[in-house]
Amino acid sequence: MSDQETAQTPELAPTQRVSDEPQVVEGRTSWDDTRFYINKVLFWLLVAAIAIYTMAPFAYAISISFRTNAQVLTSARYLPEDPQLTNYQNLLGDSGFMNTMVNSAIVSTVSVTISLIVGSFAAYALGRVRFRGRMVILYLVLAMTMFPQISILSGLFSIVNSLDINGSVVALIFSYPIFTLPFTVWVLTSFFQGLPAEIEQAALVDGATAFQTFWRILVPLTAPALVTTGLLAFIAAWNEYLFALTFTLVDPGSQTVPVAIANFSGFSFEIPIADKIAAAVVVTVPLLILVLIFQRRIIEGLTAGAVKG
């Protein structure tokens, strides 16, 4: 290389260190920085206020569950002065209460399983198959989710009596899909509609039948939606009170947890405030466990329709 070419070659700039200090934006004033930090502080104060507003009742309920009925009636305290496990020991040692837990688990699990199986087929038909009257059926399903339970209770009671299943767990399994199935169909339909049509077309070209395409390809893709919908339906079935009260009056052994808590008379000659709250805390534990186990699937299901592509 000649001296002239060497002279024309630009020298490489030395490597610049990246400063950790915030860069000063041209035109940015101190008031802009102050406003930014004020907005940030106000945002976190709002988050803290919402968290306290939503969590404070649960924290207070847990505090009451560690107190005796006499302590609850004599003084109002946020923290128990003498924490005790007596309420939980009495509940867990009561065979009648544990039987209601088993009944709730059986009824909720079977009802949700039926709703997911039937609802996934219905949602596939409403979301992927084009036929006349599809939107009318879809809006009828939505309308069914808005009906108050009390409006159909008398007719449903007659059907349950005619089937001779009144006063049994079977009556609850028969009646609970009335409110879990429409919700399941409505939610799952939107997820099936969001799946790319090319996936289904490629499976059919490869020789798969319509059922194989649905069961082996589309259903696994909607697993997050199935988990999210199933958990919400399970919570609704677990907390249901009106049907459970009506159809188990003749047989207390078939009662579920909400009815048992409402009719709970305590373990001593006292107003069972602490006992009932402890029971409410106990029946919440299975729901918390399910949420913790499936939290990743729940997040995927809630955000599945947020982004296309």
N, C-alpha and C positions, 0 to 999 in steps of 0.2 A: 504494500500500500504506500502510495506516495505521501510526501509531507503535506501537499495541498489537500489531499483527501482526508488526511488525519486531522488537519486543522478545521475542515468543514464538519467533521463528525461531532454532533452535540454530546456534551458530557452528561452522563447519567446523574440524575439528582440523587443525593444520599437518601437512604431509607428514613422515612419520617416516623417518629413514634406517635402512636395513637394515644391521645390524652384521654384520661378517664373523666376529666372535668367536662361539665355540660357546655356545649357549644353555644356561643352567643348568636342568636338569630338577629339579622339586620332588621331594624325597625321595632324590635321587641323592647318594651319598656318595663320598668320595675313594677308598674301596676299590673301588667299582664302576668308576670310571675306570681305576684300576690294573689291575683284572682284565680290562677291555676291551683295554687295550694289551698285557697279557701274552698274552691269547688271540690277538691279531693277530700278535704276534711269533712265537708258537708255530706258528701257521698257516703263515707264510711260511718258517719253518725247516723245517717238514714238506715244503712244496713244493720247497724247495731240496734237501732230502735225496733226494726222489724223482727230481728232475731229475738230480742227480749219480749216483744209483744206476743210472738208465737210460741216461744219455749217456756215462758214464765209459768203458765198454767200447768204444764206438764211437770216442771220442776217442783212446783208447790204440791201437786198431787203425790209425787214420789216422796216428798217430805212428810206429808200426812200419813202415808202408808207405813211409815216407821214409828208412828205414835199410837197410843191407845185411844179408844173411843172417848174416855173421860178427859184425856188431855186435849183432844180436838174440841170438845165442847166447852172447856174452861178457859182456854187461851188460844189466840191466833198468833202463830209464830211461823216464820219462813223456814227456820231450821229446827228440827226436833231437839228438845232439851235432853231427852234420854232415849236415843234410838234403840228400837227393839225389832226383832224379827218374828214376834209372836203372831202377827197377822198372816205373814207368809207361811209360817209353820202350820197354822190352823188350816189355811186354804189347801196347801199341798198335801196335808194329811186327811182331807175330807174327800172320801171316795165319790160322793155325789157331785161335787164341783169338778173333779177330774173327769167324771163321766161326761159332763157337759162339754168339757174341752175336747174329748174324743168325738162326741157327736158333731160339734162344730167343724172339726177337722175333716170328718168323713163327708158331711154334707157339702162343705165348701169345695173340697177336692173333687168329688164326683160331679158336682154341678159345673164347676169350671172346666173340667175335662170334657164333659158333654158339650158345653158351649163352644169350646175351642175347636173340637172336631167338626161339629155341625156348622159352626160359624165360619170356619175356614173354607168349607165347600161352598157355602152361600156367598161369602165374600169373593171367592174366585169367580163364581158365575156373574155376580153383579159388577165386578171390576174388570173382567177380561172378556166376557162374552157379550156381544152386541145383539140385543133382541128388543122387540117392541114392548114398552111398558117397564123397562128396566129402571128408569128414574122414578117412576111412580112407586114401584116396590121399594126402592131405596128410601124415599121420603116417608113411606109408611113405616119402615123399620125405624127411622128417626123419630117418628111420632110415637111409636111404642115406648121409646125410652123416656118420653115426657109424661106418660100417663101416671097419675098417682096410684100407688098400690091399693089404697083403700077403695078405689073405684071398681076394681075387679075382684075384690075379696069375697063378696057374697057369691058370685057365680063360681069362682074357683073353689069355694068351700063346698058348694053343692057337688061339683065334679069329684072332689077328694072323697066326699062321703059316699058317692055312688060307686067309686072304685074300691071302697072299703079299706082305705089306707090312712084314714084320719087317726092321729095320735101316734104316728110312727115316723121314723127318720125318712122313710120312703116318700112320705107326703111332702117333706121339705125338698128332697132331691127332685121331685116332680114339679114343684112350684118355683124353685129358685131360677131355673133357666128363663122364666118369663121376663125377668129384668136383666139377667146377665147375657143372654143370647142376643137380643137386639143391640146392646152396647158393643158386644164383640163383633157382630157383623158390620156395624157402621164403621168402627175403627179399622178393622182389617181390610175393608173394601178400599179405603184410600191407599193402603200400602200395596195392595195388589195392582191398583191402577198406576202406581209409580214405578213398577218394574218395567224394564225395557222389553218391548215386544220382540226384539231380535233374539232374546234368550229362548223364548217359547218357540219361535219359528225354527231356530237351529235345532232344537230338540226334536221337533216334528220331522224335520228333514232327515235327521239321523235315524229315524224309525221308531221313536218313542211314541207311545199312545198318549192320549190326552190325560189319562189318569197318571201315568208314569211321569209325564212332564210336570203335572201339578204336585205329586207326592215327593218326587225325588229331586226336583230342581227348584220349583217356586216356593214350596213350603220351607226348605232350609234357608232360602234367601230372606224369608220373612220371620226367621227365628227371633230376632230382637223385638219385632212387633208382637209376636205371639207371647213372649215373656212379659212384656209391658202390659198388654191387654189382659192376659191371664192373671197377673198380680192385682191389677185394679179390680177385676171381676171377683177375685178371691177376697179382697178386702171388703167389697160390697156384700158378698155372701156371708162372710164371717161376722159382720156387724149388723146383719138384717134382724129386725125385731118383730115387725107386725105379723108376717107369715109364721114365724117361729112361735110366737105367742098363741096365735089362733089355732094352729094345727097340732099343738102339743098340750093343750089344756087338759085333755082326758088322760094323758100319760106323762107325768113329770119326768120319767126316765128318758124321754126322747127330747128333752129341752136342750137348747143350745146355750152358749155362754151369755148373750145379751139378756135372755129371759131369766136365766139363773141369777144374774147380778141384780136385775130389777126386783126379783122375788126373794132376794137373799135376806134372811132375818138375823144373821149374825150367830155368834157362838156363845153369847151371854145375854143377860137381860139388860141390854143397852141399845141405843140407837147405833146401828152398824155403819157409821160413816167411814171410819178408818178401814173396816173390813171390806166394804164395797170398793173403796179406792184402791186398796191393795189388790183386789180381784181384777179391777180394770188394768192395773199395771201388769199383772201376770198375763192377761189375755192379749196384751199388746206385744209381749216378747216374741211370740211366733211370727208376727208380721214384721217386726224389726229384723229378725233372723233372715226371713225371706228376702227383704230388701237388701240386706248386706250381701247375701249370696249372689243375687242377680243384679246388683247395682250396675255392673258394666253393661249387661244386656239392656237394662232399663234405659240407660243414657243413650245407647245406640238406637233403641226403638223410638225414644222421644225426639232424637235429632235426625232420624232417617229421612224424613220428608223435608228437611230444611234446605238441602242442597241437591240440585239436580246434576245428573251426569256421574 
